[in-house]
């Protein structure tokens, strides 16, 4: 049954956020405003108006030493960061320099300024989420990367870990309450990825905060086993996209855009310790929720053993019909757009997008790469098919 219903905004809602104590609820809207409600009776409290474009992110905050939320910070599509009290009054950035933010989903803020590129390389942070412990932050960008950094990210010399699975833009990322899982949604593939957040082995043994459910032994085997040269070539993509964007920016010979929000933020009176080292954690893809056939056809197949193969973004999913488990082939360099199964062997070929797209041929029983074919196509490999004998592709 419907508990409460209202249409205070005449346009679509873009973000929603509960305060940590559950007493307040805020919505961002396409009409450039934020609507704040009391959850006890869902009474309308305030309307914060001041942004020049649609709201993208909202965070609740409180004064140091207090637990009840008193403030909000918000971002908009036009690259603004603004601060408010829960009555909808706009506040100055300096007055909020020491506010303790309950969450960190605003991509434009002082504590995340080092994650933004200072060059006009077209990289855009689409979303972010800080762990509930507060020591790490996950960011998602417009080229399909999920990056894990130590929090806060003050300077641009931070080391970080990169994970890929989605195609192009990632709409949102979110840690679970216990920080054991990270969920990410793709803007184009329309699927939800569930990642297991695990702790790496460090010198001296396993960190004290590693959990029993982290499957550390299996994780270490997967991460540190010796890989083939083909595997290294297929996965040497973390910087390729960055270089492509930088080259495009040089060709345009345009002046880098002025980031007005950098003039708005104010450093805390007692900044948090800056640690640029790479975090001792990893993400393992645990489950892919959903299937996308909006852009491509003929991208789902039934294997000889009855398992199902299909692609989502740059990930190929093998779904077992017997034990309801999933396995993943993640060695594609770019978005997968075509598949072909060998007529007699447990072999699958995948075609990708890209300026010089690659065909990956792999064994779908062991999920190991058999061969890479490159240098023959341009832009994209739209169709693949083995001949009846299986000797030619």
C-alpha positions in Angstrom: 0.0 0.0 0.0 1.1 3.6 -0.6 2.3 5.3 2.6 2.7 8.8 1.1 2.4 10.3 -2.3 3.3 13.8 -3.5 4.1 15.6 -6.7 5.9 18.7 -5.4 8.3 18.5 -8.4 6.8 18.8 -11.8 9.8 17.2 -13.4 11.7 13.9 -13.1 13.6 13.1 -9.9 17.4 12.6 -10.3 18.6 11.6 -6.8 17.3 10.7 -3.4 19.0 10.4 -0.1 18.0 9.4 3.5 19.8 10.9 6.4 21.7 8.3 8.5 19.1 8.4 11.3 16.3 7.9 8.8 14.4 11.1 9.9 15.0 13.1 6.8 14.6 12.4 3.0 15.8 14.6 0.2 15.1 14.4 -3.5 17.0 16.1 -6.3 15.1 17.1 -9.4 15.4 18.1 -13.0 13.8 21.4 -12.1 17.1 22.4 -10.4 15.6 22.1 -6.9 16.0 19.9 -3.8 12.9 18.8 -1.9 13.3 17.9 1.8 10.8 15.8 3.8 10.3 14.6 7.4 9.9 10.8 7.2 7.8 10.5 10.4 4.7 11.8 8.7 6.3 12.5 5.3 5.5 16.2 5.7 7.2 18.6 3.3 9.9 20.6 5.1 11.7 22.8 2.6 12.6 23.4 -1.0 16.2 24.4 -1.8 16.5 26.5 -4.9 19.6 27.9 -6.4 21.2 25.5 -8.9 21.2 26.4 -12.6 20.7 22.8 -13.8 19.5 19.4 -12.7 20.7 18.0 -9.4 23.0 15.0 -9.6 24.1 14.2 -6.1 23.1 15.0 -2.5 24.8 14.3 0.9 23.5 15.0 4.4 25.9 16.4 7.0 26.0 17.4 10.7 28.2 19.6 12.9 31.2 18.0 14.6 30.2 16.2 17.7 26.5 15.9 16.7 24.6 13.0 15.1 21.4 14.7 13.8 21.7 16.1 10.2 21.6 19.8 9.9 23.1 20.4 6.4 23.2 19.2 2.8 25.7 19.5 0.0 24.7 19.1 -3.6 26.1 18.9 -7.1 24.4 19.8 -10.4 24.9 18.9 -14.1 26.5 22.3 -14.8 29.4 21.5 -12.3 28.2 23.4 -9.2 28.6 22.5 -5.6 26.2 24.2 -3.1 25.5 24.0 0.6 22.1 24.2 2.4 20.5 23.8 5.8 17.6 21.5 6.2 15.2 24.5 5.9 16.4 25.1 2.4 18.6 28.2 3.1 21.7 28.5 1.0 24.9 28.6 3.1 28.5 29.7 2.3 31.2 27.2 1.6 33.4 28.6 4.4 30.6 28.0 6.9 30.6 24.2 5.9 34.3 23.6 5.9 34.2 21.5 9.1 30.9 19.8 8.5 31.0 16.0 9.0 29.3 14.5 5.9 27.4 11.3 6.6 28.1 10.0 3.0 30.3 11.1 0.1 28.4 10.8 -3.1 29.0 14.3 -4.4 31.8 14.0 -7.0 32.6 17.7 -6.8 34.0 18.4 -3.3 37.2 19.3 -1.5 37.7 15.7 -0.3 37.7 14.4 -3.9 39.3 17.2 -5.8 42.5 15.1 -6.5 40.4 12.4 -8.4 39.6 14.9 -11.1 41.9 15.4 -14.0 43.3 18.9 -14.3 43.7 18.4 -18.1 41.0 18.6 -20.7 41.1 14.9 -21.3 37.3 14.5 -21.3 37.3 12.2 -18.3 34.3 12.8 -16.1 33.5 11.3 -12.7 29.9 10.2 -12.9 29.5 8.9 -9.4 31.3 8.0 -6.2 30.7 6.3 -2.9 32.8 6.3 0.3 33.0 3.2 2.4 31.0 3.3 5.7 34.4 2.9 7.5 35.5 6.1 5.7 38.9 4.9 4.6 38.3 4.2 0.9 36.2 5.7 -1.9 35.0 4.2 -5.2 34.6 6.4 -8.3 33.0 5.6 -11.6 33.7 7.6 -14.8 32.5 8.0 -18.4 34.9 5.4 -19.9 33.7 2.4 -17.8 36.3 2.5 -15.0 35.7 1.8 -11.3 38.6 3.2 -9.3 39.3 2.5 -5.7 41.3 5.2 -3.8 42.2 6.0 -0.2 40.0 8.7 1.2 40.3 11.7 1.1 41.7 12.3 -2.4 43.3 15.8 -2.0 46.1 15.8 -4.5 46.3 14.4 -8.0 49.3 12.0 -7.2 47.0 9.3 -5.7 47.6 5.7 -6.7 44.5 3.8 -7.3 43.2 0.4 -8.5 41.1 0.1 -11.7 38.3 -2.4 -12.4 36.3 -2.8 -15.6 33.2 -4.6 -16.6 30.6 -2.1 -17.9 30.5 -0.5 -21.3 31.3 3.2 -21.4 29.4 5.3 -18.8 28.8 3.9 -15.3 25.7 5.6 -13.9 26.2 4.8 -10.2 28.3 2.9 -7.6 27.3 2.1 -4.0 28.9 0.1 -1.1 26.8 -2.1 1.0 26.3 -1.3 4.7 29.1 -3.7 5.8 31.5 -2.6 2.9 31.7 -6.2 1.7 30.0 -5.5 -1.6 30.1 -2.8 -4.2 27.1 -2.4 -6.6 27.5 -0.6 -10.0 24.9 0.2 -12.6 25.7 0.8 -16.3 24.1 3.7 -18.1 24.2 1.9 -21.5 24.2 -1.8 -20.6 21.3 -1.3 -18.1 22.7 -4.0 -15.8 23.6 -4.2 -12.2 27.1 -5.6 -11.3 27.7 -7.0 -7.8 31.4 -6.9 -6.8 32.9 -8.6 -3.8 35.2 -6.2 -1.9 38.1 -8.2 -0.6 41.4 -7.4 1.2 44.7 -8.2 -0.3 47.5 -10.1 1.3 50.2 -7.8 2.8 53.6 -8.4 4.2 53.2 -10.1 7.6 49.9 -11.9 6.8 46.3 -11.1 6.4 45.1 -7.7 7.6 43.1 -7.8 10.9 40.0 -6.3 9.2 39.7 -9.1 6.6 36.5 -11.0 6.9 35.9 -14.8 6.8 33.6 -14.4 3.8 36.2 -12.7 1.7 37.4 -15.9 0.0 40.9 -14.7 0.3 42.6 -17.9 -0.8 40.7 -18.0 -4.0 41.2 -14.3 -4.6 45.0 -14.5 -4.2 45.2 -17.4 -6.6 43.2 -15.5 -9.2 45.1 -12.3 -8.8 48.7 -13.5 -8.6 48.8 -16.6 -10.8 51.1 -16.3 -13.8 49.3 -14.9 -16.8 50.1 -15.5 -20.5 51.4 -12.8 -22.8 48.0 -12.8 -24.6 46.3 -12.1 -21.3 48.6 -9.1 -20.6 48.0 -7.7 -24.1 44.2 -8.0 -23.7 44.2 -6.3 -20.4 46.7 -3.5 -21.0 43.9 -1.0 -21.4 43.8 1.1 -18.2 45.7 3.9 -19.9 44.7 3.4 -23.6 41.5 5.3 -23.2 43.2 8.1 -21.4 45.8 8.5 -24.1 43.0 8.5 -26.8 41.1 11.3 -25.0 44.3 13.3 -24.5 45.2 13.1 -28.2 41.7 14.2 -29.2 41.9 17.2 -26.8 45.3 18.2 -28.4 43.8 18.0 -31.9 40.9 20.3 -30.8 43.4 22.9 -29.6 40.8 24.3 -27.3 41.3 26.1 -24.0 40.6 23.7 -21.0 37.2 24.6 -19.4 37.3 26.6 -16.2 36.1 24.5 -13.3 34.2 27.0 -11.2 33.6 24.5 -8.4 37.3 24.5 -7.5 36.9 28.2 -6.6 33.9 27.3 -4.4 35.4 24.6 -2.2 37.2 25.5 1.1 39.6 23.2 2.9 38.7 22.1 6.4 40.4 23.8 9.3 41.9 20.4 10.3 42.2 18.4 7.0 42.2 14.7 7.1 45.6 12.9 6.7 46.5 12.5 3.0 47.6 9.0 2.0 48.4 8.6 -1.7 49.4 4.9 -1.6 47.4 2.3 -3.4 44.7 0.7 -1.3 45.1 -2.9 -0.1 41.7 -4.0 -1.5 40.3 -5.5 -4.7 36.9 -6.0 -6.4 35.9 -9.4 -7.6 32.9 -9.6 -9.9 30.4 -11.9 -8.1 27.1 -11.6 -10.1 25.7 -9.7 -13.0 22.0 -8.9 -12.7 20.2 -8.4 -16.0 20.7 -8.9 -19.7 20.9 -6.3 -22.4 19.7 -6.8 -26.0 18.8 -3.2 -26.8 21.9 -2.5 -28.8 22.9 -5.9 -30.2 21.2 -9.0 -31.5 22.3 -12.7 -31.6 24.3 -12.3 -28.4 23.0 -15.2 -26.3 23.9 -18.8 -26.8 23.4 -22.2 -25.2 26.5 -24.3 -24.8 26.8 -28.1 -25.3 26.6 -28.7 -21.6 23.4 -26.6 -21.3 25.1 -23.5 -19.8 24.2 -20.0 -21.2 26.7 -17.5 -22.7 25.9 -13.8 -23.2 27.7 -10.5 -23.0 27.1 -7.5 -20.9 29.3 -4.5 -21.6 32.9 -5.7 -21.8 32.1 -8.8 -19.7 31.0 -12.2 -21.0 28.8 -14.1 -18.6 28.5 -17.9 -18.4 25.4 -18.9 -16.4 25.1 -22.4 -15.2 21.6 -23.9 -15.5 22.5 -26.6 -13.0 23.9 -24.8 -9.9 22.7 -21.3 -10.8 26.3 -19.9 -10.7 28.0 -17.4 -13.0 31.5 -17.3 -14.4 33.0 -14.4 -16.2 35.4 -13.8 -19.0 36.8 -10.3 -18.5 39.8 -10.2 -20.8 38.1 -8.2 -23.5 39.7 -4.8 -24.1 36.6 -3.0 -25.1 32.8 -3.5 -25.3 31.8 -6.9 -26.6 29.3 -6.7 -29.5 29.4 -10.1 -31.2 29.7 -13.7 -30.2 30.3 -17.0 -32.0 30.4 -20.6 -30.7 32.6 -23.3 -32.2 30.5 -26.1 -33.6 32.4 -29.0 -31.9 34.7 -27.6 -29.3 34.1 -25.6 -26.1 35.4 -22.5 -27.8 33.9 -19.0 -28.1 35.0 -16.0 -30.1 34.0 -12.5 -29.1 34.3 -9.4 -31.2 34.8 -5.9 -29.7 34.4 -2.2 -30.5 37.4 0.2 -30.7 39.7 1.9 -33.2 41.5 -1.4 -33.8 39.2 -4.0 -32.4 40.4 -7.4 -31.2 38.8 -10.8 -31.5 39.3 -12.9 -28.4 39.0 -16.7 -28.7 38.7 -18.5 -25.4 37.8 -21.8 -23.9 34.5 -21.4 -22.1 35.0 -24.4 -19.8 38.3 -23.0 -18.3 37.6 -19.3 -19.3 41.2 -19.1 -20.6 42.2 -17.2 -23.7 43.3 -19.4 -26.6 44.2 -16.8 -29.2 43.9 -13.1 -30.0 43.3 -11.8 -33.5 43.9 -8.1 -34.2 45.0 -5.6 -36.9 42.4 -6.5 -39.5 39.3 -4.5 -38.6 38.5 -0.9 -37.8 35.8 0.6 -35.5 34.0 -2.6 -34.6 33.5 -6.3 -35.2 29.8 -6.5 -35.7 29.4 -10.2 -36.7 31.3 -13.4 -36.0 30.6 -17.0 -37.2 32.5 -20.3 -37.4 32.1 -22.4 -40.5 30.6 -25.9 -40.1 34.0 -27.6 -39.9 35.2 -25.2 -37.2 38.5 -24.6 -39.0 37.6 -21.1 -40.1 36.1 -18.0 -38.4 
